[in-house]
Amino acid sequence: MEERNERVLVTVCARSGSKGLPGKNLRVLGGKPLIAHSIELGLSWGRCSRLVVSTDSEDIAGVAREWGAQTPFLRPGLLATDAAGKIPVLTHALLESERFFRERFSFLVDLDATAPVREIGDIERGWETFRRAGCDVCFSAVPARKNPYFNMVERRADGQARLTKDAGQAVEARQGAPAVWEMNASIYFYRAEFLRAGPTSLWSGSTVFFEMPRECAFDIDDELDWELNEMLLARRGR
């Protein structure tokens, strides 16, 4: 049950050192910097109490402020490397925001900066799933395009190929395989108490997922992803 005094911190994490597509967070997509799509969406969600951008870059922080985000801290270098996990980054953002704003948040909602085609309805469906489940973590997912019980393989030590997962019986068609979903790096919900406890991963607590439409779920890792998102945004007239 929701209470009026519950505060929701929305975060957008955008470090400067992208290797797959350098400078992508500030690159213009659909007439605005990539990061601006997530900032605008988060600010338009009615449950957002504050929206902060976690970044190690003064340039990204400056653009984020131009689009309405707050940047009360810069992320330390240790949390801005390829090896840095997302949970420590979010915990840092939560604690620094609480220190700066002198208020305590009940929940943290993270919008991935590289997923510009989400909509408010996606966030709201995830929120409803999260609150209904009463869990520590809820994340977005889509039906997997490949299935480990049917057409995902591993190479064994002897060089032989085998399915990643054994269904216990022969699976003759993808439709007959157990259903699986893939995390789509878009929307994450966390209980603030869970993050304050210092978890090592999102699997450290009770975790559920909610399903997003496939057409709302393409994050950007490379140039092909960028072109696909340009097409999707143009189709929606955004």
N, C-alpha and C positions, 0 to 999 in steps of 0.2 A: 504494500500500500504506500502510495507516494505522500510525502509530507511537504508542506509549504516551505519549510526551512532547508530543504535539501538543495545543495549547491552543485552545479554540474560544470566542471572544467572541461572545455573542448581544446584539444591540442592538435597542432599540425607540425609534424617534425620534418625538417628540411636541412640536411647538412650540405656543405659546399662540395664535397669530394666525390661526386658521382663519376664512376668510370665507364659504365655502359653508355651513358649519354651525358657528357660533360656539360655542366651549366643548365641542366634541364629545368630546375626549379624556377628559374627566372626567364626561361625561353618563352616567347609569346605563342600561345595556343588559343585559337578562336578569339583573337583580339585582346588577350590579357595574359599576364605571366601565368605559367602553370600553377604556381602556388596560390594565385588569387582565386581560382575555381573552388578550392577547398575552404579558403577563408570565407568567401561569400556564402557558401552553403552552410558552413557552421554558424555564422552570425545570423542567418535567416531562420535557423532552427529555433523554435520558440522555447526550448528547454535549456538553451545555452546561457549560463550565468556569466562566464568569461571565456574568451578565446585567446590563447597564447600560441606563439610560434616558437618552437625550440630549434635553434640553429647555432652553428659556430661562426656564421658569416655576418659581418656588419652590413654587407650589401643586401643579403636576403632579408635581414631584419628591417632594413630601411624600406624595402618594397612591401614587406608584410604590413608595416605600419601605414603605408599609403593606402592599403586596401582594408584597413580597419582593425587589424589584429594588434594585440599588445605583445611587446617583447621585453619583459622585465629582467631578462638575464640572457647571457650567451652560454651556449653549451660548452663545457670544457673539452679540450682536445681528446682526452681519453674516451669520451663518449661520442666522438665524431669520426671514428675510424671504421673501416670495412668490417672489423671484427667486433665492434660494439653491438651488444644485444639491445633489442627494443625495450625490454622491461626496465633495465637500469636507466635508459633515456627518459622513459615516462615517469619513473619514480623521481628522478631528478627534477623533471618539469613540475610535478605535483608539489614536491617539498619547497622548491624555489618560489612557486606561485603562491603557496600558502604563506610563506615568509614575507613576500613582497606585499601582497594584498591584505595581509593580516586577517585572513579568514580561512575557514576549514571547509574543504569540499567533501561531498559525499560520494561523488562518482567522477570518473575521468572517461571521456569519450575521445578516442583518437581517430582522426580522419587522415588517411594516408595522402600525402601531397601529390602522389603520382596517379591518382584515380579520379580524373576530372568529370566523368560522366554519371556520377551518382546523383540521386535526387533526394529531396526531403523525405519522401515516402520510404526510401530505403533505410534512412536513419531511424525513422519512427517505428518501422517494423522490427528493426533490431532492438530498439529500446524496449518495446513491448515484450519481446521474447526474453530479454535480459531480466526485466523486472518480474515477469511471471515466473521465471525459473528460480529466482532468488539466488543466483550463482555468483561466483567471483568474477568470471570472465565470459564474455559472449563475443563472437567474431562472425564476420560475414563469410559466406562460402557459396560456391556454385556447383552444380552437378559436374563431376569430373569428365573431361573429354577422353581421358584414357583410364582404363580400369586395371588395377594390379592383379585382379583375379582372371583377367582375360588377355590383355595386350600390353602390359608393362612387364619388362623382363630384367633380370640381373645376370651377370656373368659370374659363374662359380669359379672357385680357385683352379679347377681343372680345365677352365675355358668353356665349359658347356653353358648354354643358355637355359634358364628356367624362369617361370613366372615369379613375380615378386611375392605373391601370396597364393597359398594353396587353398582352394575352396573346399577341399575334401572330396570333390567329385569333378568329373570333366565338365567344363563350361563350353558349350558349342557355339554360343552367340553372346555378344556383349549384353543383350537384354536379359539374358539368363544369369548374369553375374550379380553378386551382392552389390547393392547400391553404395557408391562412394562419392564424396564431395571433395573439392579442392579449395583450399584457402585462397581467397582472391585479393588479399592485401588491400583492403578498402576501409572497413569500419570495425572498430574494436571498442567494447565497453568494459570498464573495470570498476570494481568497488574500490574506493580509495583506501579502505582498511587493508585490503589485500596487497596493494602496492606498498603501503607503509610497513608491512610485515617483512619486506625484503625478499620476495620470491625470486627464484632463479629463472623461471620461465612461466609462460601463461598456463602450462600444464601443472603448475604447483598447486593450483586450487581447483574448485569445481568449475568446469568449463562446458559451455554449450555453443552451438552455432545457429545462425539463421540463414535462410537461403535467399540470395539475390538473383534477379533476372540476369541471364548471361550477358545481355547487351548493356548492362550497367556495371559490368565487372571487369573491364580491361584496364589494368594498370600499365604504366609506361616504364619499360626497362631499356628499350633500344629504339632505333629509328623506325622500324616497322610498326612497333606499338604506337609510336607518335603519329604516324600517318593514319593508323586505324582510328585513333581517338579523334583526330581532325575530322575524319569522315563521319563519325558518330555524332560529334557536336554539330556539324553542318546539317546533318539529317534532322536534328532536333531544333535547329534554328537558334542555337545558343551562341 
